[in-house]
Amino acid sequence: MEAQIKELIPFLHQPALEIRAIALHHLVPYTPNGNQYRHLLIEQRQTVCKDMKALCKEDPVTAHDALRSLINLSSEPVVQQELDDADFIKYIGLLITNPKSVLADLACMLLSNMTKYEPTCVKVIQATVEPVEGLSQSTRLLDQLVEVFHKGYKKEYNPEADFHFLASVFSNVSSIRLGRVFMIEPASVDDLSPLTKIQIFTEDPNVIRRGGINSVIKNCCFEARAHERLLDIDDMNTLPFILLPLCGNEEYDMDEFEQFPEEIQLLDDDKVSHPYIFIIMTYFFSILIV
């Protein structure tokens, strides 16, 4: 089998698309983590990643196989380095922000893995693209990703996409200071801090979406100079979105209760606190920082 896989790899850059697509389709099963032949693809990662990046730009069926393969392989840091490509990042951004893209969610998953590599985070933050009609007039790719994450909730922007994995992208990006500054500072296109558009999802039913946003908030809390703005109810007002997942239907002394943020005072009687201890601990950590 090893010999057959090695023979297939060169077919990924044959001139005929049909041959490339068939070779790719037969290689997809060997890309997941744990497959005994996966190492053969990683050993030839320079060639494999270059060819698969090109195949991402072909017809949707072929591109789907290429994206799936790269998602699987990019759990490896050495593959993430091969995908640190400014032009490819912009193309993945187009797949995500195109309202008719059937590959948007796969592109979000791939970008989530790619941004685990810090230089790629920097490229995502600095990337400039054309405005997208109906989404954003900003020329900053990250502005557009924030907008599609917000406006695309419950498939309202693209019926084929949920965009949940963008939360992981934002978490990765905000792990570096350049990303935290982006999240906190008002965007030039609408004078709103990007964090205010995504912090509303801390109680979302999807664990990927709420878990990623929880990490973004925690990361932004490390910006000590922004603490006043984060807590200001007339500015970013982030505190209620940290506290809401921690609150249940407990009873409080009335004098104490009236000191809570207004959002906390309006909870339903059947409100329950977040069920996952790891996420709860992250919120406690955010509170301790600020």
Summary of the structure (lengths in Angstrom):
residues: 290
radius of gyration: 21.3
end to end distance: 55.8
largest distance: 74.6
contacts: 926
relative contact order: 0.07
helix: 63%
strand: 1%
